Structures are given as structure tokens and as C-alpha cells.
Amino acid sequence: MYRFLMSRQWVILTLIALLLIPTMIRLGIWQMHRYEERTARNQLVSDALAADPVPVEKLTGPGHTVTSAERYRTVTAKGHFDTEDEVVVRRRTNSDDEVGYHVLTPFVLDDGKVLLVNRGWIPSDGPSQTAFPKVPVPPAGQVTVTGRLMPDETTAASGIKNLEGLPDRQIMLINSEQEARRLDVRVLGGYIAQTAPEPKGDTPELLGNPGKEDAALNYAYAYQWWLFAAAVPVGWVVLARREARDRAQAAAEDTDATEAEPAAV
């Protein structure tokens, strides 16, 4: 009854099924790993945002590389803004996906070291892309700023090319080592995304809280792939039994037709 399984068509179908099963299982395992990674990152973000603010120099210093555990930690700093060495970061978007700039202002601490402060987003509504945009001034004099600690931006991590030959006071990446060379001062590793004090007139537009990754979607995809893997052998059995039934029915009909033919005289 099942001799047809040795036919070329069924051998190919069986081989495809045997390849699909482990492939789908591995895809499910990969999605589960992605779920675990995203869940861990979400937990790091939640823990960092929930932690009490600490002075920035407790977490970073000149030449320091901000770790994943330190990222998004709320820090404070006392000093004054240096607007003369302020730059803007090109091709940055706001919450409405409008393209503009991030305003990066050196913040001089009481001991003379510099903390890079991303004061937020401004629109690119200047007369040209080469002209330095109009930037709202920060508070003058001694001030305490609060922000989320961020690691240095790199091309490898962000995918943003660090272009050369840009207009004066415009950069592509926020990188403390590059800014230390430009300013010729000791710059703390990483930078902060300012959260307080809030700017007057709501500009620059402060950066929003980091969003959580959709880990649940990867969890669902993992089980989806495993269900597909389980469905392959079930489908193969259903098709084989249907083929056997159809062949048996066709053979029975041929036998009945032969028996119904009148005997030759």
C-alpha cells in the first residue's frame, strides 16, 4: 500500500520535511535566545532608571568606557556650561521622526574636568545645512544638571559614519575621546542625556526615556517555529495516508470495472 513512498516525488518530499524540522527547531531556539537577551536588556534599563541619582564622577572619569550596567544611570553634576565650544550632532530625529540636531554642550565641573551634555533636539530650520543653527542658550552660571549616563557613540555600535570635512561646529558622533582632542581638556568618558533642569520654552527638546524592546514578540516567534516543526511530520503522515487511501480507492474502482466487463464470446 505504501510502495509509493519510494517514488522520486515522495523521496524528495520526505527529505525536505527532514530538513525543515531541525531548521525550524534551531530558529525557535534562536528566537528564545533573542527573547532572553532583550529581557535582560530591559531589566538593565529598568534597574538603571530606578536607581537613585549619584554624582557623575562616581561612575565615570577621563578615559572611562561606560558599561552596559552603567548605561542609563541617573547622574548629577555641578558646574557651568561652556557655550563657546558647543557643537551640534547632525542627522538626529525627535519623537516625531523629524530630522534635526542634538545639541552637545561641554559642562565644566568644579575641578576643571569636562562632562559632555546632550541638551536635546532642535530642528534643522536654518538657512542651510552648512550654517550653524540657532541654539537656545543653557542656564548661565553655576548650575546642577541631571541626566542619563550614556556610552560613547561609535560607527560600529550605531552604524553612523563619522564623516570628515563637516561644517564648523558640527559632528556626527558623540565621542568623549574625540571631544577631548578637540577641546584639549580632560573629558569624562561617555556623555549624559540631560533630564533636568528643563529648558525654558521647551527647547531644546529633551530626549525621551529609553524604550523597552519587545521581548514578548521573540517569545511568541520561538513557539511559533516549534509548532511549525511539530506540524511538519503530522502533515507528512496526513499526506501519506491520503495518498494511500486515494490509491487504494482507485485500485478498487479498477477491479470493479474489470469484473463488470462482459465475458468475451
LOPAFI-707641 format. One record per atom (N, C-alpha, C): chain; atom name; x, y, z. Coordinates in steps of 0.2 Angstrom, whole numbers, always signed. Each point is the difference from the previous one (the first is absolute). Layout:
LOPAFI-707641
> kette, atom, x, y, z
> A, CA, X, Y, Z
...
//
This chain:
LOPAFI-707641
> kette, atom, x, y, z
> A, N, +4, -6, +0
> A, CA, -4, +6, +0
> A, C, +4, +6, +0
> A, N, +6, +0, +3
> A, CA, +4, +6, +1
> A, C, +7, +0, -4
> A, N, -1, -4, -6
> A, CA, +6, -1, -4
> A, C, +1, +7, -3
> A, N, -5, +4, -1
> A, CA, +1, +7, -3
> A, C, +5, +4, +3
> A, N, +1, -1, +7
> A, CA, +5, +4, +4
> A, C, +7, -1, -3
> A, N, +1, -5, -4
> A, CA, +7, -1, -3
> A, C, +0, +4, -7
> A, N, -5, +3, -2
> A, CA, +0, +4, -6
> A, C, +4, +6, +0
> A, N, +3, +3, -5
> A, CA, +4, +6, +0
> A, C, -3, +6, +3
> A, N, -7, +1, -1
> A, CA, -3, +5, +3
> A, C, -1, +0, +7
> A, N, -1, -6, +3
> A, CA, -1, -1, +7
> A, C, +7, +0, +4
> A, N, +5, -2, -4
> A, CA, +7, +0, +3
> A, C, +2, +7, +1
> A, N, -1, +4, -5
> A, CA, +2, +7, +1
> A, C, -4, +4, +5
> A, N, -7, -2, +0
> A, CA, -4, +3, +5
> A, C, +2, -2, +7
> A, N, +2, -6, +1
> A, CA, +2, -2, +7
> A, C, +7, +3, +2
> A, N, +4, +1, -5
> A, CA, +7, +3, +2
> A, C, -1, +8, +2
> A, N, -5, +3, -4
> A, CA, -1, +7, +2
> A, C, -3, +0, +7
> A, N, -5, -4, +2
> A, CA, -3, +0, +6
> A, C, +6, -2, +6
> A, N, +4, -4, -2
> A, CA, +6, -2, +5
> A, C, +5, +6, +1
> A, N, +0, +4, -5
> A, CA, +4, +6, +0
> A, C, -3, +6, +4
> A, N, -7, +1, -1
> A, CA, -4, +5, +3
> A, C, +0, -1, +7
> A, N, -1, -6, +3
> A, CA, -1, -1, +7
> A, C, +6, +3, +4
> A, N, +6, -2, -1
> A, CA, +6, +3, +4
> A, C, +1, +7, -1
> A, N, -2, +2, -6
> A, CA, +1, +7, -2
> A, C, -5, +5, +4
> A, N, -6, -2, +1
> A, CA, -5, +3, +3
> A, C, +2, +0, +8
> A, N, +2, -6, +2
> A, CA, +2, +0, +7
> A, C, +5, +5, +2
> A, N, +5, +0, -4
> A, CA, +6, +5, +1
> A, C, -2, +7, +0
> A, N, -5, +1, -5
> A, CA, -2, +7, +0
> A, C, -4, +2, +6
> A, N, -4, -5, +3
> A, CA, -3, +1, +6
> A, C, +4, +1, +6
> A, N, +6, -3, +0
> A, CA, +5, +1, +5
> A, C, +3, +6, +0
> A, N, +2, +3, -7
> A, CA, +2, +6, -1
> A, C, -4, +6, +3
> A, N, -7, -1, -2
> A, CA, -5, +5, +3
> A, C, +0, +0, +7
> A, N, +1, -6, +3
> A, CA, +0, +0, +8
> A, C, +6, +3, +3
> A, N, +6, +0, -4
> A, CA, +6, +3, +3
> A, C, -1, +8, -1
> A, N, -4, +2, -6
> A, CA, -1, +7, -1
> A, C, -5, +3, +6
> A, N, -5, -5, +2
> A, CA, -4, +2, +5
> A, C, +4, +1, +7
> A, N, +4, -4, +1
> A, CA, +4, +0, +6
> A, C, +4, +6, +0
> A, N, +4, +2, -5
> A, CA, +4, +5, -1
> A, C, -4, +7, +1
> A, N, -6, +0, -3
> A, CA, -4, +7, +0
> A, C, -3, +0, +7
> A, N, -2, -5, +3
> A, CA, -2, +0, +7
> A, C, +5, +3, +5
> A, N, +6, -3, -1
> A, CA, +6, +2, +4
> A, C, +1, +8, -1
> A, N, +0, +2, -6
> A, CA, +1, +7, -2
> A, C, -5, +5, +3
> A, N, -6, -3, +0
> A, CA, -6, +4, +3
> A, C, +1, +1, +7
> A, N, +2, -6, +3
> A, CA, +1, +0, +8
> A, C, +6, +5, +1
> A, N, +5, +0, -4
> A, CA, +5, +5, +2
> A, C, -2, +7, -1
> A, N, -4, +2, -5
> A, CA, -3, +6, -1
> A, C, -4, +2, +6
> A, N, -5, -4, +2
> A, CA, -4, +1, +6
> A, C, +4, +1, +6
> A, N, +5, -4, +2
> A, CA, +4, +1, +6
> A, C, +3, +6, +0
> A, N, +3, +2, -6
> A, CA, +4, +6, -1
> A, C, -4, +6, +2
> A, N, -6, +0, -3
> A, CA, -5, +6, +0
> A, C, -3, +1, +7
> A, N, +0, -6, +4
> A, CA, -3, +0, +7
> A, C, +5, +1, +5
> A, N, +7, +0, -2
> A, CA, +5, +1, +5
> A, C, +0, +8, +2
> A, N, +2, +1, +6
> A, CA, +1, +7, +3
> A, C, +5, +4, -4
> A, N, +0, +6, -1
> A, CA, +5, +4, -4
> A, C, +6, +0, +4
> A, N, +6, +0, -3
> A, CA, +6, +0, +3
> A, C, +5, +6, -4
> A, N, +5, +2, +4
> A, CA, +4, +5, -4
> A, C, +3, -4, -6
> A, N, +1, +4, -5
> A, CA, +2, -3, -6
> A, C, +7, -3, +0
> A, N, +5, +3, +4
> A, CA, +7, -3, +1
> A, C, +0, -6, +4
> A, N, -5, -2, +3
> A, CA, +0, -7, +3
> A, C, -1, -5, -5
> A, N, -2, +1, -6
> A, CA, -1, -5, -5
> A, C, +5, +1, -6
> A, N, +2, +6, -1
> A, CA, +4, +0, -6
> A, C, +6, +6, +2
> A, N, +5, -1, -5
> A, CA, +6, +5, +1
> A, C, +3, +0, -7
> A, N, +5, +5, -1
> A, CA, +4, +0, -6
> A, C, +2, -7, -2
> A, N, -1, -1, -6
> A, CA, +2, -7, -3
> A, C, -4, -6, +2
> A, N, -5, +1, +4
> A, CA, -5, -5, +2
> A, C, -4, -3, -6
> A, N, -2, -6, +0
> A, CA, -5, -3, -5
> A, C, -6, -2, +4
> A, N, -5, +4, -2
> A, CA, -7, -1, +4
> A, C, -2, -7, -2
> A, N, -1, -4, +5
> A, CA, -3, -7, -1
> A, C, -7, -1, +0
> A, N, -2, -6, -2
> A, CA, -8, -1, -1
> A, C, -3, +1, +7
> A, N, +3, -2, +5
> A, CA, -3, +1, +7
> A, C, -1, +7, +2
> A, N, +5, +5, -3
> A, CA, +0, +7, +2
> A, C, -4, +4, -5
> A, N, -2, -3, -6
> A, CA, -4, +4, -5
> A, C, -7, +1, +3
> A, N, -2, +6, -1
> A, CA, -7, +3, +2
> A, C, +0, +2, +8
> A, N, +5, -1, +3
> A, CA, +0, +2, +7
> A, C, -1, +7, +1
> A, N, -4, +2, +5
> A, CA, -1, +7, +1
> A, C, +6, +3, +4
> A, N, +3, +6, -3
> A, CA, +6, +3, +3
> A, C, -1, +7, +1
> A, N, +3, +3, +4
> A, CA, +0, +7, +1
> A, C, +7, +3, +0
> A, N, +0, +7, -2
> A, CA, +7, +3, +0
> A, C, -1, +8, +1
> A, N, +5, +2, +3
> A, CA, +0, +8, +2
> A, C, +5, +3, -4
> A, N, -1, +6, -3
> A, CA, +4, +3, -4
> A, C, -3, +6, -4
> A, N, +3, +1, -6
> A, CA, -3, +5, -4
> A, C, +1, -2, -8
> A, N, -5, +2, -4
> A, CA, +0, -2, -7
> A, C, +5, +5, -4
> A, N, +4, -3, -5
> A, CA, +5, +3, -4
> A, C, -4, +1, -7
> A, N, -3, +5, -1
> A, CA, -4, +1, -7
> A, C, +5, +1, -5
> A, N, +6, +3, +1
> A, CA, +5, +2, -5
> A, C, +2, -6, -4
> A, N, +1, -6, +3
> A, CA, +2, -6, -3
> A, C, -6, -5, -1
> A, N, -6, +3, +0
> A, CA, -6, -4, -2
> A, C, +0, -3, -7
> A, N, -2, -6, -1
> A, CA, -1, -2, -7
> A, C, -7, -3, -1
> A, N, -2, -2, -6
> A, CA, -6, -3, -1
> A, C, +2, -7, -4
> A, N, -5, -5, +2
> A, CA, +1, -7, -3
> A, C, -5, +0, -6
> A, N, +3, -2, -6
> A, CA, -5, +0, -6
> A, C, -4, -6, +0
> A, N, -5, +1, -4
> A, CA, -5, -6, -2
> A, C, -3, -3, +6
> A, N, -2, +3, +4
> A, CA, -4, -3, +6
> A, C, -7, +2, +0
> A, N, -4, -5, +2
> A, CA, -8, +1, +0
> A, C, -3, +0, +6
> A, N, -6, +4, +1
> A, CA, -3, +0, +6
> A, C, -6, -5, +0
> A, N, -4, +0, +5
> A, CA, -5, -5, +1
> A, C, -5, +0, -6
> A, N, +0, +5, -4
> A, CA, -5, +0, -6
> A, C, +4, -2, -6
> A, N, +6, -2, +1
> A, CA, +5, -2, -6
> A, C, +1, +6, -5
> A, N, +0, +6, +3
> A, CA, +3, +6, -4
> A, C, +7, +0, +1
> A, N, +4, +1, -6
> A, CA, +7, +1, +0
> A, C, +2, +6, +3
> A, N, +5, +0, +4
> A, CA, +3, +7, +3
> A, C, +7, -2, +3
> A, N, +1, +4, +5
> A, CA, +7, -1, +4
> A, C, -1, -2, +7
> A, N, +5, -3, +3
> A, CA, +0, +0, +7
> A, C, +6, +5, +2
> A, N, -2, +4, +6
> A, CA, +5, +5, +2
> A, C, +4, -3, +5
> A, N, +7, +0, -1
> A, CA, +5, -3, +4
> A, C, +4, +6, +3
> A, N, -1, +1, +7
> A, CA, +3, +6, +3
> A, C, +5, -3, +5
> A, N, +7, +2, +0
> A, CA, +4, -1, +6
> A, C, -2, +3, +6
> A, N, +0, -4, +6
> A, CA, -2, +2, +6
> A, C, +6, +0, +5
> A, N, +3, +5, +2
> A, CA, +6, +1, +3
> A, C, -1, -2, +8
> A, N, +3, -5, +3
> A, CA, -1, -1, +7
> A, C, +4, +4, +4
> A, N, -2, +0, +7
> A, CA, +4, +4, +4
> A, C, +7, -1, +0
> A, N, +3, -7, -1
> A, CA, +7, -1, +0
> A, C, +3, +1, -7
> A, N, -4, +3, -5
> A, CA, +3, +1, -6
> A, C, -1, -5, -6
> A, N, -2, -6, +2
> A, CA, -1, -5, -5
> A, C, -7, +2, -3
> A, N, -1, -4, -6
> A, CA, -5, +2, -4
> A, C, -5, -6, -1
> A, N, -6, +1, +1
> A, CA, -5, -5, -2
> A, C, -4, +2, -6
> A, N, -1, -4, -5
> A, CA, -4, +1, -6
> A, C, -7, -1, +2
> A, N, -4, +6, -2
> A, CA, -7, -1, +2
> A, C, -4, +1, -7
> A, N, -4, -5, -1
> A, CA, -5, +0, -6
> A, C, -6, +4, +3
> A, N, -1, +6, -2
> A, CA, -5, +4, +2
> A, C, -7, -1, -3
> A, N, +0, -4, -5
> A, CA, -6, -2, -4
> A, C, +0, +2, -7
> A, N, -6, +0, -3
> A, CA, -1, +0, -7
> A, C, -3, +7, -2
> A, N, +3, +3, -6
> A, CA, -3, +6, -3
> A, C, -1, -1, -7
> A, N, -4, +3, -4
> A, CA, -2, -1, -7
> A, C, +6, +3, -4
> A, N, +0, -3, -6
> A, CA, +5, +3, -5
> A, C, -3, +5, -4
> A, N, -2, +5, +2
> A, CA, -4, +5, -4
> A, C, +4, +6, -1
> A, N, +7, -1, +0
> A, CA, +4, +6, -2
> A, C, +0, +1, -7
> A, N, +4, +6, -2
> A, CA, +0, +2, -7
> A, C, +3, -6, -5
> A, N, +5, -4, +3
> A, CA, +3, -5, -4
> A, C, +3, -6, +5
> A, N, +2, -5, -3
> A, CA, +2, -6, +4
> A, C, +8, +2, +3
> A, N, +3, +5, -3
> A, CA, +7, +1, +1
> A, C, +0, +6, +6
> A, N, -5, +3, +1
> A, CA, +0, +6, +5
> A, C, -2, -3, +6
> A, N, +3, +3, +6
> A, CA, -1, -3, +6
> A, C, -7, +3, +2
> A, N, -4, -5, +3
> A, CA, -7, +2, +1
> A, C, +0, +4, +6
> A, N, -6, +3, +1
> A, CA, -2, +4, +6
> A, C, -1, -4, +6
> A, N, +4, +0, +5
> A, CA, +0, -4, +6
> A, C, -2, +3, +6
> A, N, -6, -2, +3
> A, CA, -2, +4, +7
> A, C, +6, -1, +5
> A, N, +1, +6, +4
> A, CA, +5, +0, +4
> A, C, -2, -4, +7
> A, N, +5, -4, +3
> A, CA, -1, -3, +6
> A, C, +0, +5, +6
> A, N, -2, -2, +6
> A, CA, +1, +4, +6
> A, C, +7, +3, +1
> A, N, +0, +6, +2
> A, CA, +7, +3, +1
> A, C, +2, -1, +7
> A, N, +7, +0, +1
> A, CA, +2, -1, +7
> A, C, +1, -7, +2
> A, N, +1, +0, +7
> A, CA, +0, -7, +3
> A, C, -7, -3, +0
> A, N, +0, -6, -2
> A, CA, -6, -4, +0
> A, C, +1, -7, +1
> A, N, -5, -4, +2
> A, CA, +0, -7, +1
> A, C, -4, -3, -6
> A, N, +3, -5, -4
> A, CA, -4, -3, -5
> A, C, -1, -7, +2
> A, N, -5, -3, -2
> A, CA, -2, -7, +1
> A, C, -1, -3, -7
> A, N, +3, -6, -1
> A, CA, -1, -4, -6
> A, C, +1, -7, +0
> A, N, -1, -4, -6
> A, CA, +1, -7, +0
> A, C, +7, -1, -3
> A, N, +4, -4, +3
> A, CA, +7, -1, -2
> A, C, -1, -5, -6
> A, N, +4, +2, -6
> A, CA, +0, -4, -6
> A, C, +7, -1, -2
> A, N, +1, -6, -3
> A, CA, +7, -1, -3
> A, C, +2, +4, -6
> A, N, +6, +0, -2
> A, CA, +2, +4, -6
> A, C, -3, -4, -6
> A, N, -2, +5, -5
> A, CA, -2, -3, -6
> A, C, +6, -2, -5
> A, N, -1, -6, -3
> A, CA, +5, -2, -5
> A, C, -4, -2, -6
> A, N, +4, +0, -6
> A, CA, -3, -2, -6
> A, C, -2, -7, +0
> A, N, +4, -5, +4
> A, CA, -2, -7, +0
> A, C, -6, -1, +4
> A, N, -1, +4, +5
> A, CA, -6, -1, +5
> A, C, -7, +3, -3
> A, N, +1, +6, -4
> A, CA, -6, +4, -2
> A, C, -1, -1, -7
> A, N, +5, -2, -4
> A, CA, -1, +0, -7
> A, C, +1, +7, -4
> A, N, +1, +5, +4
> A, CA, +1, +7, -2
> A, C, +7, +1, -3
> A, N, +1, +2, -6
> A, CA, +7, +1, -2
> A, C, +3, +7, +3
> A, N, +6, +0, +2
> A, CA, +3, +6, +3
> A, C, +3, +4, -6
> A, N, -4, +4, -3
> A, CA, +2, +3, -6
> A, C, +5, +6, +2
> A, N, +5, +1, -5
> A, CA, +4, +5, +1
> A, C, -1, +6, -4
> A, N, +3, +6, +1
> A, CA, -2, +6, -4
> A, C, -7, +3, +1
> A, N, -2, -1, +6
> A, CA, -7, +3, +1
> A, C, +1, +7, +2
> A, N, -6, +4, -1
> A, CA, +0, +7, +2
> A, C, +3, +1, +7
> A, N, +2, +6, +1
> A, CA, +3, +2, +7
> A, C, -5, -1, +5
> A, N, +2, -3, +6
> A, CA, -4, -2, +6
> A, C, -6, -5, -1
> A, N, +1, -4, -5
> A, CA, -5, -6, -1
> A, C, +4, -6, +0
> A, N, -3, -5, +3
> A, CA, +3, -7, +1
> A, C, -5, -5, -2
> A, N, +2, -6, -1
> A, CA, -4, -6, -1
> A, C, -2, -4, +6
> A, N, +6, -1, +4
> A, CA, -1, -5, +5
> A, C, +2, +4, +7
> A, N, -3, -2, +5
> A, CA, +2, +3, +7
> A, C, +5, -5, +3
> A, N, +6, +2, +0
> A, CA, +6, -4, +2
> A, C, +4, +4, +5
> A, N, +1, -2, +6
> A, CA, +4, +4, +5
> A, C, +7, +0, -2
> A, N, +3, -5, -3
> A, CA, +7, +0, -2
> A, C, +1, +6, -6
> A, N, -4, +0, -5
> A, CA, +0, +5, -5
> A, C, +0, +7, +3
> A, N, -5, +1, +4
> A, CA, -1, +6, +3
> A, C, +5, +2, +5
> A, N, +4, -5, +3
> A, CA, +5, +2, +4
> A, C, +6, +3, -4
> A, N, +1, -3, -6
> A, CA, +5, +2, -5
> A, C, -2, +7, -2
> A, N, -6, +1, -2
> A, CA, -2, +7, -2
> A, C, +0, +5, +5
> A, N, -2, -1, +6
> A, CA, +0, +5, +5
> A, C, +7, +0, +4
> A, N, +4, -5, -1
> A, CA, +7, +0, +4
> A, C, -1, +1, +7
> A, N, -5, -4, +3
> A, CA, -1, +0, +7
> A, C, -2, -8, +2
> A, N, +0, -1, +6
> A, CA, -2, -6, +3
> A, C, -8, -1, +0
> A, N, -2, -5, -4
> A, CA, -7, -1, -1
> A, C, -2, -7, +3
> A, N, -6, +0, +4
> A, CA, -2, -6, +3
> A, C, -3, -4, -6
> A, N, +2, -7, +1
> A, CA, -3, -5, -5
> A, C, -7, +0, -1
> A, N, -2, -1, -6
> A, CA, -8, +0, -1
> A, C, -2, +7, +0
> A, N, -7, +1, +1
> A, CA, -3, +6, +0
> A, C, -7, -1, +4
> A, N, -3, +6, +1
> A, CA, -7, -1, +3
> A, C, -5, +3, -4
> A, N, -6, -3, +0
> A, CA, -6, +3, -4
> A, C, -4, +4, +6
> A, N, +0, +6, -1
> A, CA, -3, +4, +6
> A, C, -7, -1, +1
> A, N, -2, +0, +6
> A, CA, -7, -1, +2
> A, C, -2, +6, +4
> A, N, +5, +4, +3
> A, CA, -2, +5, +5
> A, C, +6, +5, +0
> A, N, -1, +6, +1
> A, CA, -6, +4, +0
> A, C, -3, +0, -7
> A, N, -7, +0, +0
> A, CA, -3, +1, -7
> A, C, +1, +6, -3
> A, N, +1, +0, -6
> A, CA, +1, +7, -4
> A, C, -6, +4, +0
> A, N, +2, +7, +0
> A, CA, -6, +5, -1
> A, C, -3, +0, -7
> A, N, -6, +0, -1
> A, CA, -3, +0, -6
> A, C, +0, -7, -4
> A, N, +1, -6, +4
> A, CA, +0, -6, -2
> A, C, +5, -2, -6
> A, N, +5, +4, +0
> A, CA, +5, -1, -5
> A, C, +7, +2, +2
> A, N, +5, -5, -1
> A, CA, +0, -6, -4
> A, C, -5, -5, +3
> A, N, -3, -4, -4
> A, CA, -4, -5, +2
> A, C, +4, -6, +3
> A, N, -2, -1, +7
> A, CA, +4, -5, +4
> A, C, -1, -7, -3
> A, N, +5, -4, +0
> A, CA, -1, -7, -3
> A, C, -5, -4, +5
> A, N, -4, -4, -3
> A, CA, -5, -4, +4
> A, C, +4, -6, +3
> A, N, -4, -3, +5
> A, CA, +3, -6, +3
> A, C, +1, -6, -5
> A, N, +5, -4, +1
> A, CA, +2, -5, -4
> A, C, -6, -5, +0
> A, N, -2, -2, -6
> A, CA, -6, -5, -1
> A, C, +2, -7, +1
> A, N, -5, -4, +2
> A, CA, +2, -7, +2
> A, C, -1, -4, -7
> A, N, +4, -5, -1
> A, CA, +0, -4, -6
> A, C, -6, -5, +1
> A, N, -3, -2, -5
> A, CA, -5, -4, +0
> A, C, +2, -8, +0
> A, N, +2, -2, +6
> A, CA, +2, -6, +1
> A, C, -5, -6, -1
> A, N, -6, +2, +2
> A, CA, -6, -5, +0
> A, C, -1, -2, -8
> A, N, +2, +4, -4
> A, CA, -1, -2, -7
> A, C, +5, -5, -2
> A, N, +6, +0, +2
> A, CA, +5, -6, -1
> A, C, -3, -6, +3
> A, N, -3, +1, +6
> A, CA, -2, -6, +4
> A, C, -6, -4, -4
> A, N, -4, +4, -3
> A, CA, -5, -2, -4
> A, C, +2, -4, -7
> A, N, +5, +4, -3
> A, CA, +3, -3, -6
> A, C, +4, -7, +2
> A, N, +3, -1, +6
> A, CA, +3, -6, +1
> A, C, -5, -6, +0
> A, N, -5, +1, +4
> A, CA, -5, -5, +0
> A, C, -4, -1, -7
> A, N, +0, +5, -4
> A, CA, -3, +0, -6
> A, C, +4, -5, -5
> A, N, +7, +1, +1
> A, CA, +4, -4, -4
> A, C, +0, -8, +2
> A, N, -1, -1, +7
> A, CA, +0, -6, +2
> A, C, -6, -4, -2
> A, N, -6, +4, +0
> A, CA, -6, -3, -2
> A, C, +0, -2, -8
> A, N, +4, +5, -4
> A, CA, +1, -2, -7
> A, C, +4, -7, +0
> A, N, +5, +0, +4
> A, CA, +4, -6, +0
> A, C, -4, -7, +1
> A, N, -5, +1, +5
> A, CA, -4, -5, +2
> A, C, -5, -2, -5
> A, N, -2, +5, -4
> A, CA, -5, -1, -5
> A, C, +2, -3, -6
> A, N, +7, +0, -1
> A, CA, +3, -3, -6
> A, C, -1, -7, +0
> A, N, +2, -4, +5
> A, CA, -2, -8, -1
> A, C, -7, -1, +0
> A, N, -4, +4, +4
> A, CA, -7, -2, +0
> A, C, -3, +1, -7
> A, N, +2, +6, -3
> A, CA, -2, +1, -7
> A, C, +2, -6, -5
> A, N, +7, -2, +1
> A, CA, +2, -5, -4
> A, C, -4, -7, +1
> A, N, -2, -2, +6
> A, CA, -4, -6, +1
> A, C, -7, +1, -3
> A, N, -3, +6, +1
> A, CA, -6, +1, -3
> A, C, +0, +0, -8
> A, N, +5, +3, -3
> A, CA, +1, -1, -7
> A, C, +1, -7, -3
> A, N, +4, -4, +4
> A, CA, +1, -7, -2
> A, C, -6, -4, +1
> A, N, -4, +1, +5
> A, CA, -6, -4, +1
> A, C, -5, +1, -5
> A, N, +0, +7, -2
> A, CA, -5, +2, -5
> A, C, +2, -3, -7
> A, N, +6, +0, -1
> A, CA, +3, -3, -6
> A, C, -2, -7, -1
> A, N, +2, -4, +6
> A, CA, -2, -7, +0
> A, C, -7, -1, -1
> A, N, -4, +4, +4
> A, CA, -8, -1, -1
> A, C, -2, +1, -7
> A, N, +3, +5, -3
> A, CA, -2, +2, -7
> A, C, +2, -6, -5
> A, N, +6, -3, +1
> A, CA, +2, -5, -4
> A, C, -4, -6, +1
> A, N, -1, -2, +6
> A, CA, -4, -6, +1
> A, C, -7, +1, -3
> A, N, -3, +6, +1
> A, CA, -7, +1, -3
> A, C, +1, -1, -8
> A, N, +5, +3, -3
> A, CA, +0, +0, -7
> A, C, +1, -8, -2
> A, N, +4, -4, +4
> A, CA, +1, -7, -2
> A, C, -6, -4, +1
> A, N, -4, +2, +5
> A, CA, -7, -4, +1
> A, C, -4, +2, -6
> A, N, +0, +6, -2
> A, CA, -5, +2, -6
> A, C, +2, -3, -6
> A, N, +7, -1, -1
> A, CA, +2, -4, -6
> A, C, -2, -7, +0
> A, N, +1, -3, +6
> A, CA, -2, -7, +1
> A, C, -8, -1, -2
> A, N, -4, +5, +3
> A, CA, -7, -1, -1
> A, C, -2, +1, -8
> A, N, +4, +5, -3
> A, CA, -1, +1, -7
> A, C, +1, -6, -4
> A, N, +6, -4, +2
> A, CA, +2, -6, -4
> A, C, -5, -6, +1
> A, N, -2, +0, +6
> A, CA, -5, -6, +2
> A, C, -7, +2, -4
> A, N, -2, +6, -1
> A, CA, -6, +2, -3
> A, C, +0, -1, -8
> A, N, +6, -1, -3
> A, CA, +0, -1, -7
> A, C, -3, -7, -2
> A, N, -4, +0, -5
> A, CA, -3, -7, -3
> A, C, +6, -4, -2
> A, N, -1, -6, +1
> A, CA, +5, -5, -3
> A, C, +0, -1, -7
> A, N, +6, +0, -3
> A, CA, +0, -1, -7
> A, C, -3, -6, -3
> A, N, -3, +0, -6
> A, CA, -3, -6, -3
> A, C, +5, -3, -4
//
